[in-house]
Amino acid sequence: FNLAVFISGNGSNLQALIDACASSALNAKVTHVISNKKAAYGLERAKKASIPTTYHNLVSYKKKHSEDTQTARTEYDADLAKLILDLNPRPDVIVCAGWMHILTLAFLNPIVEANIKIINLHPALPGEFAGAGAIERAFEAFRKGEIKRTGVMIHEVIAEVDAGATIVAQEIPLKEEETLEELEERIHKIEHGLIVEGVRRTLAQIIR
Ligand code: GRF
């Protein structure tokens, strides 16, 4: 099975997938990495693993549409879908791993039409802390005594942010004396295991 991985930053989850494929823990291959950030360290990780990469740059779309963000985003997403559909080999699954760009129907429709699955890693439990900064917001809620645990989930991507069907989720108990950095460290370690499990379950659903 072929995986295309979308990243925006460090790429530690991408690395977990690269390693799982290399050790045959996953019966898959990362065949392309897309980043919306030029400086994403995950691009270096892909290059080190001889995986083709594409930097898909939203800035040029915003310039072209002189700040009409809506049109810029629609064209950006439509072109991203075309880019994916033109890949050879075409991915079976797109994995959003630390991908910080909301995908609209301009991307989702053609991809779903082509029977390519899209899944996303989000460091919160289903229905909680959707959007960016989820770990920080869980940490604050814990400090205020509002929650005792947070979690991580892998879910199917739909037009609503962090809201598709849950594929796998894991609860993470919060600890009194823990700093935000220590919590983030603990969460990222759990992400690295869960993203492999999420891909494994997704591949198991694909009947070729
Ligand atoms: C994850 O917590 C992701 O949800 C957030 O950043 C982390 C991904 O990091 N956006 P990495 O790029 O996979 O290391």
Residues whose N, C-alpha, C, O or C-beta is under 5 A from the ligand:
A	BS01	GRF	G9 N10 G11 S12 N13 L14 A97 G98 W99 L121 H122 P123
